[in-house]
Amino acid sequence: MKTSIIRGLIVIVVLLTGNRLLAQKRWDVCVYGETPAGITAAIQAAKMNKQVLLISNTAHLGGVATSGLTATDLNNFRSAGGLTRDFYQRLYTYYSDSSAWRNESRDVYFERSKKRTFSGKNDSLKMQWVYESHVGENILKKMLQEAGVSVVYKERLQLKNGVEKKDANIVAIRMENGHRYQAKIFIDATYEGDLMAKAGVSYSVGREANSVYNETLNGIKLNEIIGKDHVSIDPYVKKGMPSSGVLPYLEPRIPGADGEGDHRTQSYCYRMTLTDDPANRINIVKPAGYQPLWYEFLARMLEMNPGHMLKNIISFTPMPNKKTDTNQADFVGANYGWPEGNYADRDKIAQMHKTYVLGLLWFLGNDPRVPDSLRTEMKRWGLPKDEFKDNGNFPHQLYVREARRMVSDYVMTEKNCNGEEPVQDAVAVATYPLDCHYVSRVVDEQGRVHAEGSYGKQKNTYYTISYRSLRPRSSEARNLLVPVCLSASHVAYSSIRMEPVFMVLGQSAGTAAALALDRNITLQELPYDVLKPVLLKDGQVLSLDRK
C-alpha cells in the first residue's frame, strides 16, 4: 500500500516538474484545447517543423470524439482528407484485425449498423468512422507522439488576466496553476473559446436575429405543440393549476417573436456509451441527487402516447463490440449559463447533465409510469466496464454543441451553406445538413407546450469554409486562430459543428500557423495563394461536386 502511494506521488512530481519545464520554453505554436481540431492543428504544425505544445484541459485527448460521440457524423467520406482521413484509416486498420472483435464479428457488426452510420466505412479508401472511445483516443495519442508534439494535461486558462497581450499580439497565456506558456502563435481549439474571448476578440453567444445576416432559420423559432393530436401535455407542476408554476426547465412564456435573436444555445447532452453484453455491462442505478420532476414532462408524454418506443426517446446507434453511441438525451434548457460561465459554473452544469442522463436511463428502466415493454428494453442496457475506467465508466466530456462563436472579417452564414455565396479561400468542405436540436420548451398563453428553436435535417449541402472565418480581425489578435469557435452565425454553425469538420479545420489552422511563421507575417497577411497549395499537397479536400 505504501509503495503504491509513493509511486503515485513520484508520478505527480514528475508531471509537475515536466510541465514547469515546458512552461519555461517559448514555443512556435501553442494549441489550447484537446478537441480533434486541437490535435490535428498541433500535428500539422509539428510536421512542418515547428515546436508545438498542446494543452489539454482534462486528463484525456479527443474531446467528445473520444467521449461517446463515436458514430461520426460523416455523411460524405470524400470530404475528409489529410490527417482526418489518416485517423479514420488507422481505425479501419485496427478493426480489420480479428482480435479487435471480442464478442461479435466485423461482418455481423457492419450488417446491423449500416443504416445508422452512413455505412460506417469505405473499403476502397480503407476508412472507418465508427469506433470505441478508448480506441480512438489511443490512436490520437499515437499520432501526436509520432509528430513530436509536447502535451500537458489537466491545465486550464486563468480566466481573469490569463492572456498577456502586446498591442494585438498574444505574448503568453497563464494557467490556473500559475504556469505561463509563451508562443509565437496560439490556436484556441476549445469548444468554449475561452482563450479567444479573454484575448479581447469579438464573439457572439446564442442566436442572431434573422435580420442580422439576412437569414431565414436564425433566431427564435416556435415549433410544433408537444403532445398528441395537437393536445398539449399539461405543463404545470400540479396538473391544471397554473398557480403551481411550470415544470422544471420549461419556459413560462414565449421569449419573443419568430426570428428575433436571444442568448440561448441549442441543448447539450452526454453521448452515452451503453452495452447489452452481460459480460461487459454495469447496471444503471438511480443517481445521487435524482430529481423526479425533471422527468415528469416525459412521464406525461408517455401517458398520452403509451405506444411510444424507446428509440423515439433516445437513439441507440450500434458501435463495435455490442456498444452504442446513445444520443438525444438532451437536457433542454439547462445549458444557457455554459458559454460565458466560469469553471465552477460549468462544473455544476456538467454535473447536472450527468445526473439528468443517468436519472433518465434509470427512469426509463424502472419508473412504473413507463410502459412495461419499454422498461424491459431499457433494462438490457448498462454502462460498459471497458470504457472511461477513470471516470466511473461515464463519458468525461459533455457534448457542447455550441458555445461562443467568433465574429471576424468574414462570418459564415446560411447563404454559404445553401450555396448562394461560395467562398474564395476554402480551407475545408462541410457536407452535413443544417441541424439544430431544441433550444427550449415554451408555454404559450393557452398553456400549450411548444418545442422551440429546432430545425432538423435540411437537405444535404456541400459548401466550403473560409480561411477568414478562422482568424480574428487584425486589430484584435494577429497571432491567434480559432478552428472550433470560428466566425459563423448560429445557423451556419449548426452544420459546421461536426467533429470531422473540426479535424479538417484544425489541420488547416496548423498549416496557416506554420506558413505565417516561415514568412514572419501575421495570420491576416498570409496570402491564400500561399496557403492553398500546401493544404492540397498535404491531402486536404477543398472542393466537392454538388450532388
PATORLUM-800610 format. One line per field, with one value per residue (C-alpha): z negated, x, y; residue number from 1. Coordinates in pm, 1 decimal, decimal comma. Each point is the difference from the previous one (the first is absolute). Layout:
BEGIN
c3	(Z ...)
c1	(X ...)
c2	(Y ...)
nr	(NUM ...)
***
This chain:
BEGIN
c3	(0,0 -99,9 312,6 230,1 -175,2 37,1 368,7 50,2 -166,8 217,0 315,1 -114,2 -72,9 339,9 180,0 -184,4 61,2 369,2 41,2 -175,5 241,6 297,3 -136,6 5,9 376,5 273,9 248,6 366,2 -35,2 -313,9 52,8 -280,3 -3,1 41,8 250,4 332,7 154,0 -258,9 64,0 379,1 -29,4 -226,6 216,5 320,5 -142,3 -141,0 338,4 142,4 -238,0 -267,6 -374,3 -117,0 -340,0 -43,9 -325,0 -103,0 -252,7 -112,2 -52,3 348,8 369,1 269,0 -157,4 64,1 289,8 -258,0 -255,9 148,7 334,3 200,4 263,3 197,4 187,7 327,5 262,1 287,3 -51,0 294,0 -198,1 -253,8 116,7 -148,8 -367,7 -35,4 260,3 -162,8 -331,9 156,9 197,7 -319,7 -147,8 306,0 -45,8 -370,2 55,4 293,4 -254,6 -128,5 -350,2 -21,7 5,7 -341,7 9,9 360,0 345,0 219,1 270,6 -244,3 -151,1 330,2 118,0 -300,4 -5,7 363,8 -7,4 -293,8 73,7 363,3 65,8 -269,8 229,3 351,2 113,1 309,2 -209,8 -305,5 -226,1 -299,9 -198,6 -268,7 -294,1 -376,4 -200,0 -151,7 341,4 151,8 -285,6 22,0 373,3 -52,1 -270,5 236,1 278,2 -237,2 -116,9 354,9 87,2 -306,4 -158,7 -367,4 -206,5 -345,2 -171,2 -248,5 38,6 55,2 94,4 -284,3 89,9 -162,6 153,0 148,6 343,1 40,4 307,5 152,4 243,4 203,7 -66,8 -269,9 -183,9 -250,8 -175,8 -369,1 -149,0 -327,9 -154,1 87,8 299,7 271,2 361,3 262,6 373,5 330,3 111,1 -204,8 111,4 -207,7 72,7 -296,9 28,6 -202,4 149,0 -335,4 135,4 288,1 -233,6 -259,8 276,7 78,6 326,1 105,4 -33,1 -31,4 -217,4 80,4 306,0 222,1 132,4 357,3 101,9 -105,3 287,4 210,9 -99,4 -29,5 -275,3 -267,1 -318,4 -200,6 182,0 -141,4 100,4 -41,1 -304,4 -206,4 -70,4 199,4 274,7 -89,7 -361,3 -210,4 -295,7 -324,1 -87,7 -363,1 -310,3 -118,9 297,0 100,3 -250,6 162,1 -346,2 -81,1 264,9 303,1 -18,4 -26,8 309,2 179,6 95,2 -145,6 303,3 363,0 -9,8 306,4 357,0 259,1 145,2 -293,7 -154,7 -356,1 -220,8 8,9 160,5 114,9 -265,2 -125,2 -107,1 -80,1 288,1 -205,8 79,1 -99,0 45,6 -13,9 -36,4 -342,4 -41,2 46,0 -144,8 -320,0 -93,8 -13,3 -354,2 -120,5 -26,2 -310,7 27,9 217,6 73,1 82,9 135,4 273,3 158,4 -73,1 344,6 162,1 -227,4 112,9 362,5 -42,0 -167,7 311,5 235,3 -163,9 326,3 -2,8 61,4 -166,0 328,9 14,8 -318,3 30,4 288,2 -9,1 286,4 5,9 -71,2 20,2 -263,7 -91,6 -114,4 96,9 62,7 -179,3 94,9 -47,7 -380,8 17,5 -321,2 171,1 -165,1 -247,9 189,2 52,3 -258,8 153,1 273,3 -223,6 -326,3 -213,6 -81,9 -312,9 201,3 267,4 -250,4 -151,2 340,1 102,4 -323,6 56,3 348,8 -140,1 -267,1 261,1 249,7 -259,5 -156,0 340,3 68,0 -346,5 43,0 334,9 -149,5 -335,2 -34,0 -8,0 222,4 284,0 208,2 -84,9 345,1 -2,5 -349,6 100,5 301,1 -203,6 -259,9 265,8 0,3 -240,9 -22,1 155,5 -235,0 259,0 71,9 -206,3 -274,0 -183,5 -8,0 -130,8 355,7 86,5 288,8 -107,0 245,3 20,3 356,6 33,9 331,5 13,6 -227,6 107,7 368,4 118,6 206,0 242,9 339,3 154,3 -163,5 142,7 43,4 128,4 348,8 2,1 -106,6 265,5 278,6 60,0 -102,6 67,8 -171,8 188,8 -265,7 -88,8 -279,4 -45,0 152,6 -214,9 107,2 -297,1 9,1 -211,8 -328,9 -323,9 -298,7 -219,8 -162,5 -245,8 -81,9 -43,0 -127,7 196,1 -135,3 40,1 -211,7 296,9 10,1 317,3 104,0 85,3 203,4 196,1 370,0 84,6 292,1 278,4 334,6 33,6 88,6 126,3 -60,6 -88,6 -311,4 22,8 -142,6 -113,1 -233,5 -195,6 -80,1 -196,6 126,0 23,7 -254,0 -260,7 25,2 268,7 -124,8 -90,3 194,1 -105,2 185,4 -231,6 -121,4 346,1 150,3 92,2 -62,5 -218,7 311,4 186,6 -314,9 -29,4 309,3 -44,3 -358,3 92,2 -141,9 338,6 121,9 -313,9 71,2 354,4 -120,8 -264,6 259,2 212,5 -305,5 -74,3 359,9 -8,1 -327,2 135,4 326,5 -178,7 -221,5 299,4 161,3 -320,2 77,7 -182,2 57,8 168,1 241,6 108,0 368,1 89,4 309,7 -239,5 -229,0 257,1 175,0 -332,9 -113,8 323,8 -20,3 -346,7 119,0 -102,7 198,5 106,7 249,5 53,5 278,5 -107,5 48,5)
c1	(0,0 276,9 196,8 -292,6 -54,3 367,9 -6,7 -307,2 168,9 308,6 -216,4 -167,9 337,3 137,0 -308,1 14,2 373,1 -45,7 -277,4 209,7 285,0 -236,5 -126,0 354,5 29,3 -126,0 -192,9 -59,8 -363,4 -207,5 -328,4 -249,7 -262,6 4,4 -285,4 57,7 67,7 266,8 165,1 14,3 117,7 284,6 99,9 -0,5 210,2 245,7 22,7 100,2 298,2 -146,8 41,9 -355,0 -164,8 -352,5 -178,1 -280,2 -252,4 -63,0 183,0 -107,5 34,3 -265,5 -284,8 -342,9 135,6 163,8 -275,4 -298,3 -51,8 141,9 -271,7 177,2 -219,7 178,4 -270,5 249,0 335,0 153,3 4,9 248,5 359,1 344,0 40,5 -373,6 10,0 315,2 -185,5 -291,8 235,5 181,5 -335,7 -65,6 334,8 -63,8 -342,2 122,2 182,1 -229,3 142,0 -174,2 -337,7 -61,0 -366,7 -118,9 154,6 80,9 -243,1 -287,4 60,2 -1,1 -309,8 -201,4 147,0 6,6 -335,7 106,8 358,4 14,4 131,7 267,2 291,9 135,6 195,8 154,2 168,3 36,4 -179,5 -219,8 -184,0 -175,9 210,0 34,9 105,2 313,8 115,1 -37,4 188,6 288,2 36,7 0,6 265,1 218,5 -40,5 110,7 298,6 108,2 -11,3 204,2 -265,3 52,4 -318,5 -94,9 -314,7 -252,3 88,1 -254,5 32,3 -13,7 -322,6 95,3 306,9 112,0 87,5 296,6 -4,1 227,0 -195,4 -200,1 237,2 -44,3 330,0 -85,3 -284,6 -8,7 -162,9 -190,2 303,2 225,6 172,8 63,0 35,6 157,2 -38,4 23,8 -343,6 -292,9 -288,7 -319,0 -148,9 -238,9 -374,3 -57,2 250,6 135,0 340,7 -162,3 -236,6 260,9 227,1 -257,7 -126,3 -357,2 -248,4 -368,8 -199,7 -343,5 -206,5 18,7 -319,3 -70,1 44,1 367,4 127,9 -315,4 -71,4 -322,1 64,6 170,8 -146,8 -297,8 -191,0 -324,9 -51,2 -278,7 -221,3 136,6 -272,0 -232,3 -234,7 76,1 -106,5 279,3 157,9 -98,4 299,1 -77,2 155,7 -349,8 -210,6 -251,8 134,4 195,1 55,6 228,2 246,4 133,9 206,5 380,1 175,5 -316,9 -12,1 -318,2 -48,1 104,4 331,1 -67,8 -117,8 117,9 332,6 105,5 340,3 75,7 274,8 -113,0 193,7 -114,0 -13,0 292,2 21,8 241,3 47,7 -38,5 183,2 -225,4 25,4 -234,4 285,9 -56,9 372,3 82,8 -309,5 -38,8 -365,4 -141,7 -81,5 -193,3 257,0 53,9 -198,7 -270,3 -272,0 -336,0 -146,4 267,2 -178,2 -360,3 -42,0 119,6 -226,1 -299,9 105,5 11,8 -341,1 -138,9 200,0 15,7 119,7 317,9 309,6 336,8 158,0 -250,3 154,2 372,2 199,2 214,7 249,1 196,9 373,1 256,6 -4,3 -368,1 19,0 -201,2 41,1 -315,4 -122,7 -305,8 13,6 -5,9 -51,5 -198,6 33,1 274,9 305,6 -46,7 263,2 273,5 156,1 78,7 21,4 311,9 137,8 -213,2 -311,4 87,8 84,6 -344,6 -170,8 200,5 -93,9 -365,2 15,6 165,3 -266,1 -267,2 108,9 66,5 -334,2 -166,2 139,0 -107,7 -347,0 -51,8 96,2 -175,3 -276,4 -341,3 -149,2 224,5 -167,5 115,7 141,2 207,1 131,9 93,7 193,4 184,0 102,4 213,1 243,2 270,0 333,1 301,3 269,1 273,6 -69,0 79,0 157,8 133,5 -342,2 -237,1 -55,2 -168,0 105,7 243,7 -110,7 -340,2 -124,4 20,8 -176,3 45,4 149,5 177,4 45,0 262,5 -96,5 282,9 42,1 -203,7 -300,1 -124,1 -378,9 -299,2 73,3 338,3 -157,1 -270,6 241,9 -117,0 335,2 302,0 322,1 322,4 249,5 -112,0 174,7 -257,7 -308,7 -312,0 -281,0 -232,7 -355,6 -96,7 -92,4 -96,9 -135,6 -270,9 103,6 -289,9 -351,4 -238,5 -354,3 -232,6 -287,8 -240,1 223,1 122,3 360,9 198,8 339,4 209,6 310,7 49,5 28,1 111,6 144,5 -24,3 110,8 365,3 218,7 356,7 189,1 344,9 115,0 200,6 349,9 -108,7 -253,7 288,2 194,5 -105,7 5,3 352,7 -75,4 -97,9 251,3 263,7 141,3 -312,1 -202,0 -339,0 -101,8 -286,2 -170,0 50,7 -177,1 -346,6 -362,5 -206,1 -156,2 325,4 159,9 -278,0 146,9 369,6 11,9 76,2 317,0 148,6 -36,6 174,6 283,4 41,5 -14,3 260,2 245,9 -58,9 62,5 323,8 112,6 -81,2 187,7 313,3 -6,5 -46,0 297,6 213,4 -69,3 4,2 -342,0 -329,4 -276,1 -205,8 285,9 39,5 -104,3 -247,4 211,4 273,2 -229,8 -204,1 276,6 139,1 -345,0 -43,7 347,4 -82,5 -319,7 -264,3 -324,7 -96,2 -276,7 -275,4 -249,7 -349,5 -232,7)
c2	(0,0 243,9 -91,4 80,5 335,7 87,9 -94,0 219,0 294,6 -48,0 4,7 323,7 163,5 -105,5 136,1 331,2 33,8 -82,2 254,1 263,3 -61,0 26,0 330,5 142,7 -41,8 230,8 -208,9 60,4 -107,0 -50,5 -183,7 44,6 -274,5 -379,0 -21,2 -177,6 342,8 70,2 -334,2 34,4 362,6 -106,0 -296,1 204,3 282,5 -254,4 -174,5 337,4 6,6 223,1 -43,5 -65,1 -20,9 -139,4 86,9 -235,0 126,7 -357,7 -327,9 -108,2 78,0 24,1 194,6 -146,4 -210,7 -227,9 45,9 -176,5 173,9 -287,3 -28,9 267,9 246,6 -65,4 -7,7 34,5 -173,1 184,9 324,5 -140,0 35,1 40,5 -86,2 -58,5 -273,1 -139,0 -30,8 -187,8 -220,9 -94,2 -97,1 -216,7 -174,0 -56,8 -155,2 -209,0 -215,6 -273,6 41,4 340,2 -176,6 -153,5 -97,0 32,4 -17,9 296,1 -113,4 -47,5 342,7 188,0 -179,0 119,5 350,5 106,1 179,8 218,7 99,8 116,1 -355,9 43,3 -76,8 27,7 -301,7 159,6 272,3 -226,3 248,4 -77,4 266,0 -204,9 -112,4 -34,5 305,6 -147,3 -122,1 345,8 165,6 -246,9 67,2 377,2 -34,3 -200,2 256,9 277,1 -202,7 -76,3 371,3 96,5 221,2 81,0 -39,7 122,1 -127,0 138,6 365,8 277,3 364,1 247,5 176,5 330,9 163,7 -331,5 140,2 233,2 220,5 259,6 211,1 -257,4 -291,5 -261,1 -35,5 -271,4 -177,6 -84,2 -307,5 -37,0 -171,4 293,8 -154,6 258,2 -110,5 223,5 -54,0 181,0 -119,9 -129,5 -218,6 -10,2 -343,0 -19,2 -46,8 318,9 246,2 118,6 101,9 185,6 183,9 91,0 128,7 267,3 -151,9 80,2 -284,7 -79,7 -240,1 -130,8 77,6 304,2 152,1 -106,1 363,0 8,5 -214,4 -15,7 -361,4 -200,5 -257,3 209,9 140,7 -115,9 -272,5 -131,6 -362,8 -252,8 -46,4 -288,1 -253,3 -218,3 110,5 363,4 -48,3 142,1 -173,2 171,4 221,8 77,9 -154,0 -80,5 -98,3 262,4 254,8 286,0 146,0 -295,5 116,9 -181,6 -317,5 37,2 137,0 95,9 367,5 156,2 225,7 33,4 192,8 215,9 14,4 -249,1 107,1 218,5 -66,8 -106,4 -144,4 -364,1 -285,1 -341,0 -270,1 -207,9 -362,2 -278,4 -241,4 -315,1 -320,8 -289,3 -375,9 -297,4 -247,2 -165,2 -63,5 369,1 166,5 201,5 44,6 352,5 112,9 302,4 283,4 206,5 319,9 -158,8 257,3 -161,4 325,2 8,6 -299,1 96,6 154,9 -324,4 -204,9 204,7 -36,2 -379,1 10,1 166,9 -224,8 -347,1 -155,1 207,4 -212,3 49,3 105,4 289,0 139,9 -72,7 -143,3 -314,1 11,8 -328,1 17,4 -279,6 -272,7 30,9 360,3 305,6 369,8 111,1 346,6 223,9 1,3 379,2 195,9 275,1 339,6 -89,5 123,2 373,6 93,8 -215,7 219,5 297,6 -193,6 -38,7 -343,7 -38,0 87,8 -252,0 -272,2 47,3 -12,7 -307,5 -178,0 87,2 -149,3 -312,4 -38,0 66,6 -264,3 -270,5 86,7 -16,2 -347,0 -116,8 157,5 -175,7 -334,3 22,0 258,3 -174,3 272,8 -120,8 -274,0 -351,6 -73,1 316,2 -69,0 -353,5 127,0 263,5 -257,7 -171,4 289,7 107,9 178,8 -177,3 -127,4 62,2 370,1 311,9 -207,3 305,2 170,0 -263,9 -131,1 329,1 230,3 270,7 271,1 169,4 39,9 378,2 40,4 376,8 264,8 319,0 81,1 246,5 304,2 71,0 167,0 -281,3 -167,8 -330,8 17,6 -193,0 135,1 -172,5 -326,0 0,5 91,0 355,9 151,0 -224,6 100,9 68,3 -112,8 -352,3 -188,5 -280,5 -153,4 -48,0 -228,9 -48,5 138,1 298,7 -166,9 172,1 -190,8 150,9 326,0 15,3 -118,9 289,4 40,3 229,3 209,8 -294,3 -223,7 -204,4 -119,4 57,9 -125,7 305,6 67,4 -320,0 -48,9 -347,2 -182,7 251,9 -136,7 -95,9 293,1 17,1 321,3 128,6 185,5 321,3 42,3 347,7 -162,4 -160,7 315,2 308,3 352,8 134,0 271,0 -260,9 -287,5 -49,1 -330,6 -199,6 -257,5 -138,8 -319,2 -108,1 319,1 143,9 299,5 -125,9 80,2 -230,4 -154,1 -63,9 -138,8 -258,0 -167,5 80,3 -135,5 -363,4 -156,4 -107,4 359,8 123,4 -244,8 133,3 360,3 -79,8 -124,4 309,4 219,5 -183,6 49,7 372,7 43,6 -167,2 196,0 332,1 -80,4 -97,2 338,4 205,0 146,3 18,9 -250,1 271,2 74,2 -362,7 -17,5 -269,9 -70,2 -114,3 -197,8 -190,1 -199,9 -122,2 -112,7 -192,7 -150,6 -133,5 -165,0 251,1 -3,3 353,3 -66,4 -251,6 -42,5 103,7 -296,7)
nr	(1 2 3 4 5 6 7 8 9 10 11 12 13 14 15 16 17 18 19 20 21 22 23 24 25 26 27 28 29 30 31 32 33 34 35 36 37 38 39 40 41 42 43 44 45 46 47 48 49 50 51 52 53 54 55 56 57 58 59 60 61 62 63 64 65 66 67 68 69 70 71 72 73 74 75 76 77 78 79 80 81 82 83 84 85 86 87 88 89 90 91 92 93 94 95 96 97 98 99 100 101 102 103 104 105 106 107 108 109 110 111 112 113 114 115 116 117 118 119 120 121 122 123 124 125 126 127 128 129 130 131 132 133 134 135 136 137 138 139 140 141 142 143 144 145 146 147 148 149 150 151 152 153 154 155 156 157 158 159 160 161 162 163 164 165 166 167 168 169 170 171 172 173 174 175 176 177 178 179 180 181 182 183 184 185 186 187 188 189 190 191 192 193 194 195 196 197 198 199 200 201 202 203 204 205 206 207 208 209 210 211 212 213 214 215 216 217 218 219 220 221 222 223 224 225 226 227 228 229 230 231 232 233 234 235 236 237 238 239 240 241 242 243 244 245 246 247 248 249 250 251 252 253 254 255 256 257 258 259 260 261 262 263 264 265 266 267 268 269 270 271 272 273 274 275 276 277 278 279 280 281 282 283 284 285 286 287 288 289 290 291 292 293 294 295 296 297 298 299 300 301 302 303 304 305 306 307 308 309 310 311 312 313 314 315 316 317 318 319 320 321 322 323 324 325 326 327 328 329 330 331 332 333 334 335 336 337 338 339 340 341 342 343 344 345 346 347 348 349 350 351 352 353 354 355 356 357 358 359 360 361 362 363 364 365 366 367 368 369 370 371 372 373 374 375 376 377 378 379 380 381 382 383 384 385 386 387 388 389 390 391 392 393 394 395 396 397 398 399 400 401 402 403 404 405 406 407 408 409 410 411 412 413 414 415 416 417 418 419 420 421 422 423 424 425 426 427 428 429 430 431 432 433 434 435 436 437 438 439 440 441 442 443 444 445 446 447 448 449 450 451 452 453 454 455 456 457 458 459 460 461 462 463 464 465 466 467 468 469 470 471 472 473 474 475 476 477 478 479 480 481 482 483 484 485 486 487 488 489 490 491 492 493 494 495 496 497 498 499 500 501 502 503 504 505 506 507 508 509 510 511 512 513 514 515 516 517 518 519 520 521 522 523 524 525 526 527 528 529 530 531 532 533 534 535 536 537 538 539 540 541 542 543 544 545 546 547)
***
